[in-house]
Amino acid sequence: MSKSGLGAFSHVTVGVARLDRALGFWKDNFGLMVCDMREGPDAGLGRLWGIEPDMISRQAIVATPAGPARRATAGAMHLVEFSRPLPAVRQGARPFDLLPKNLDLYTTDMPARYAELEAAGHRFRTRWAEMHAGRHRFREVQMPAHDEINAVLIEAIGPGYDTAMSAKGYAGIGPLVTIVPDIGIETVFWRDVLGMDTTLELELSGPVIEQTVGLPPGAALRLRVFGDPAEVLGRIEIIEYQQVHGENRYPRARPPATGILHANWQVPDLEPIRARLREANLPHAEHGTVGALYGSGPVLSFFSPAGFRVEVQGRN
């Protein structure tokens, strides 16, 4: 917690059609760690998400290794295999449609990592590109993952992005990228209502960003990143594309859909977040105690103005 608000998220929930395929993608390519697994229906998650327990068949927690038999405490993934999955959130989507879009992984030595993945048979939207914005310098490349997910590899060159890496040279999830219709309204939610720190703010335009993202000529973007300044993983990045209008796909990001669904924060006490939501007159749902693969405790949920679901769980 930061200033009685939220900091880094614990994990992002990702619906998958085939868990083994998803685990292979994150383990084999990036060296991420499978921390825990569970087989069979899950009554707790079924109640939390409003679906039948037997819709959930298998699940796993995947995270950055942070040392022997340890994982990073932020930026994990909760992969959930659904027995009767709905279509992927991003199926048929354009780059600027409104939805949870990217899972960003930090890496080092982008040219070497790109060459390794290309040699292994992976294909990318474009070759990696380097972007400069003020004092910030980034190398970035986008690649398709399982279940229509867009995986983005980022090398942040400069101070402030040091974190533990896997043996293959990756850490994640850093930012979880959500596309929003109004960056100002969404900023009030993440910064003012939830008390999260702004860690980065940029405006990007020009041929490099158009080619990297897949935007039409003349389009641009504004982005802000929110999280814990002391933790580079588990951040939320909001992007507003300009001169383009996207379809709202947030209603599709609900279990048992596949793809990026929502994010979960773990906190010692839910009352400060309840108080912030009451003060802002924002509704939330109380789900009682949920015993999940990632921990047990009371859970409340609510939505950002754009429609992204937030779950906050107190620790028992």
Secondary structure, DSSP 8 states (H G I E B T S, - for coil): -BTTB--S-SEEEEEES-HHHHHHHHHHHH--EEEEEEES--HHHHHHHTS-GGGEEEEEEEE-EEETTEE-SSSEEEEEEESS-EEETTTT--TTSBSEEEEEEEES-HHHHHHHHHHTT---SSS-EEEEETTEEEEEEEEE-GGG-EEEEEEEESTT------TTSEE---EEEEE-S-HHHHHIIIIIIS--EEEEEEEEESHHHHHHHT--TT-EEEEEEEEETTEEEEEEEEEEEES----B-GGG-STTEEEEEEEEEEES-SHHHHHHHHHTT---EEEEEEEETTEEEEEEEEE-TT--EEEEEE--
